[in-house]
Structure formats: structure tokens, C-alpha cells
């Protein structure tokens, strides 16, 4: 299980997103889980495309 954040700087301050979780399940693959602004939980297959979309959406929400 991995807790992942998007981060960067705004001026001289470091900013960090809310976390999302990536879980590697033996013989099943990878899952990415996160909550949206309404607090709803979402679970997606952890494909490279879904991970990239999750990072982008997380970065854009900061």
C-alpha cells in the first residue's frame, strides 16, 4: 500500500494535495483509491493511464 501526494511550490511555500492510495494486490494487479470533493470514495484499476489522470486531477485541484 502506498500513500501518494501531489506537491509543489507556490511562491516560497510548499503545497501538498490530499492523499490518494495505490494498492498492489497479489495476482490481481494495482488499484488506485481516492476521495472527491464531496467525500465520495472512488476505486479505479491502477493502470498507468488512471494513475496519470489521478495525478493530474489532484494537481489541478490544489
N, CA, C and O of each residue as an XYZ file, in Angstrom:
248
protein
N       0.853     -1.164      0.000
C       0.000      0.000      0.000
C       0.897      1.225      0.000
O       1.879      1.296      0.739
N       0.546      2.177     -0.834
C       1.321      3.404     -0.974
C       0.394      4.603     -0.821
O      -0.644      4.670     -1.479
N       0.754      5.537      0.030
C       0.030      6.798      0.156
C       0.775      7.809     -0.696
O       1.975      8.015     -0.519
N       0.065      8.436     -1.617
C       0.683      9.282     -2.630
C       0.095     10.690     -2.557
O      -1.098     10.865     -2.309
N       0.943     11.682     -2.775
C       0.535     13.088     -2.791
C       1.079     13.741     -4.058
O       2.091     13.305     -4.605
N       0.411     14.772     -4.512
C       0.987     15.681     -5.493
C       1.504     16.868     -4.696
O       0.864     17.295     -3.735
N       2.640     17.399     -5.080
C       3.198     18.524     -4.333
C       3.941     19.475     -5.244
O       4.305     19.133     -6.369
N       4.154     20.652     -4.748
C       4.884     21.662     -5.496
C       5.104     22.882     -4.627
O       4.938     22.835     -3.408
N       5.475     23.958     -5.263
C       5.677     25.204     -4.528
C       4.759     26.282     -5.092
O       4.453     26.317     -6.284
N       4.341     27.148     -4.198
C       3.563     28.326     -4.558
C       4.287     29.498     -3.932
O       4.206     29.716     -2.723
N       4.994     30.253     -4.757
C       5.875     31.282     -4.205
C       7.005     30.586     -3.468
O       7.743     29.797     -4.058
N       7.143     30.876     -2.184
C       8.179     30.217     -1.385
C       7.599     29.130     -0.479
O       8.326     28.528      0.311
N       6.299     28.879     -0.589
C       5.649     27.893      0.283
C       5.481     26.560     -0.439
O       5.163     26.515     -1.628
N       5.700     25.485      0.299
C       5.461     24.146     -0.236
C       3.983     23.813     -0.056
O       3.421     24.037      1.017
N       3.357     23.282     -1.094
C       1.947     22.871     -1.010
C       1.847     21.387     -1.340
O       2.621     20.853     -2.134
N       0.870     20.732     -0.707
C       0.687     19.297     -0.884
C      -0.801     19.001     -0.991
O      -1.624     19.625     -0.322
N      -1.128     18.048     -1.835
C      -2.527     17.659     -2.026
C      -3.002     16.774     -0.878
O      -2.226     16.372     -0.011
N      -4.296     16.486     -0.903
C      -4.814     15.420     -0.053
C      -4.258     14.109     -0.611
O      -3.968     14.024     -1.804
N      -4.109     13.105      0.222
C      -3.511     11.859     -0.271
C      -4.482     11.013     -1.090
O      -5.702     11.104     -0.950
N      -3.892     10.192     -1.945
C      -4.642      9.086     -2.524
C      -3.816      7.832     -2.320
O      -2.625      7.918     -2.021
N      -4.421      6.686     -2.474
C      -3.780      5.427     -2.123
C      -3.667      4.534     -3.346
O      -4.603      4.414     -4.138
N      -2.504      3.910     -3.485
C      -2.279      2.919     -4.525
C      -1.989      1.602     -3.814
O      -1.093      1.520     -2.974
N      -2.761      0.574     -4.162
C      -2.629     -0.736     -3.522
C      -2.254     -1.760     -4.588
O      -2.919     -1.873     -5.618
N      -1.180     -2.506     -4.327
C      -0.790     -3.613     -5.189
C      -1.341     -4.892     -4.575
O      -0.987     -5.251     -3.452
N      -2.210     -5.579     -5.317
C      -2.848     -6.793     -4.814
C      -2.269     -7.988     -5.565
O      -2.354     -8.062     -6.790
N      -1.686     -8.914     -4.827
C      -1.055    -10.083     -5.427
C      -2.046    -10.825     -6.317
O      -3.184    -11.090     -5.928
N      -1.585    -11.151     -7.511
C      -2.354    -11.894     -8.511
C      -3.601    -11.151     -9.010
O      -4.411    -11.731     -9.733
N      -3.762     -9.888     -8.636
C      -4.930     -9.124     -9.079
C      -4.542     -7.838     -9.793
O      -5.265     -7.382    -10.679
N      -3.424     -7.254     -9.426
C      -2.992     -6.006    -10.042
C      -3.026     -4.850     -9.072
O      -3.002     -5.039     -7.856
N      -3.081     -3.678     -9.608
C      -2.985     -2.435     -8.838
C      -4.323     -1.709     -8.853
O      -5.048     -1.731     -9.848
N      -4.640     -1.062     -7.722
C      -5.863     -0.271     -7.570
C      -5.480      1.103     -7.043
O      -4.613      1.215     -6.176
N      -6.115      2.148     -7.557
C      -5.931      3.494     -7.026
C      -7.249      3.917     -6.384
O      -8.314      3.772     -6.984
N      -7.170      4.439     -5.160
C      -8.363      4.849     -4.412
C      -8.187      6.283     -3.923
O      -7.101      6.684     -3.504
N      -9.282      7.050     -3.986
C      -9.228      8.447     -3.557
C     -10.629      8.927     -3.235
O     -11.616      8.291     -3.604
N     -10.709     10.049     -2.546
C     -11.998     10.688     -2.287
C     -12.084     11.955     -3.122
O     -11.075     12.601     -3.407
N     -13.304     12.297     -3.508
C     -13.503     13.536     -4.249
C     -13.889     14.654     -3.291
O     -13.924     14.452     -2.078
N     -14.175     15.820     -3.828
C     -14.513     16.981     -3.008
C     -15.742     16.784     -2.142
O     -15.885     17.442     -1.111
N     -16.638     15.880     -2.549
C     -17.846     15.596     -1.769
C     -17.620     14.506     -0.730
O     -18.526     14.178      0.036
N     -16.403     13.941     -0.700
C     -16.095     12.886      0.261
C     -16.448     11.487     -0.220
O     -16.340     10.523      0.538
N     -16.874     11.369     -1.488
C     -17.180     10.053     -2.044
C     -15.882      9.310     -2.356
O     -14.913      9.920     -2.807
N     -15.858      8.011     -2.122
C     -14.686      7.184     -2.360
C     -14.761      6.611     -3.769
O     -15.808      6.131     -4.203
N     -13.639      6.669     -4.474
C     -13.538      6.120     -5.823
C     -12.386      5.130     -5.865
O     -11.319      5.390     -5.310
N     -12.597      3.994     -6.524
C     -11.561      2.981     -6.731
C     -11.500      2.688     -8.224
O     -12.514      2.392     -8.856
N     -10.299      2.777     -8.774
C     -10.094      2.532    -10.198
C      -8.976      1.525    -10.379
O      -8.116      1.393     -9.509
N      -8.974      0.808    -11.504
C      -7.808     -0.012    -11.810
C      -6.571      0.885    -11.854
O      -6.643      2.011    -12.346
N      -5.465      0.407    -11.354
C      -4.252      1.224    -11.272
C      -3.420      1.194    -12.535
O      -2.203      1.021    -12.480
N      -4.070      1.360    -13.669
C      -3.346      1.401    -14.939
C      -2.510      2.679    -15.009
O      -2.801      3.648    -14.307
N      -1.478      2.687    -15.849
C      -0.711      3.926    -15.999
C      -1.596      5.115    -16.372
O      -1.369      6.227    -15.895
N      -2.590      4.892    -17.211
C      -3.485      5.971    -17.608
C      -4.291      6.510    -16.425
O      -4.393      7.725    -16.254
N      -4.863      5.627    -15.609
C      -5.632      6.074    -14.447
C      -4.736      6.775    -13.427
O      -5.149      7.765    -12.823
N      -3.520      6.275    -13.231
C      -2.599      6.943    -12.299
C      -2.262      8.347    -12.800
O      -2.249      9.298    -12.018
N      -1.990      8.480    -14.096
C      -1.675      9.798    -14.654
C      -2.871     10.734    -14.521
O      -2.703     11.900    -14.164
N      -4.081     10.240    -14.804
C      -5.282     11.068    -14.674
C      -5.500     11.497    -13.228
O      -5.913     12.627    -12.968
N      -5.223     10.596    -12.286
C      -5.403     10.912    -10.864
C      -4.402     11.968    -10.415
O      -4.763     12.909     -9.708
N      -3.121     11.813    -10.831
C      -2.129     12.840    -10.505
C      -2.533     14.191    -11.094
O      -2.448     15.212    -10.412
N      -2.970     14.208    -12.346
C      -3.352     15.468    -12.989
C      -4.542     16.105    -12.280
O      -4.511     17.301    -11.989
N      -5.578     15.341    -12.000
C      -6.750     15.882    -11.315
C      -6.389     16.390     -9.923
O      -6.889     17.423     -9.478
N      -5.510     15.648     -9.239
C      -5.070     16.064     -7.905
C      -4.304     17.372     -7.989
O      -4.548     18.289     -7.204
N      -3.379     17.465     -8.934
C      -2.582     18.685     -9.116
C      -3.485     19.876     -9.450
O      -3.298     20.969     -8.915
N      -4.454     19.663    -10.326
C      -5.330     20.756    -10.739
C      -6.254     21.216     -9.617
O      -6.725     22.353     -9.634
N      -6.519     20.349     -8.642
C      -7.405     20.723     -7.537
C      -6.690     21.500     -6.440
O      -7.329     22.013     -5.520
N      -5.378     21.587     -6.534
C      -4.610     22.265     -5.479
C      -4.698     23.775     -5.603
O      -4.110     24.496     -4.796
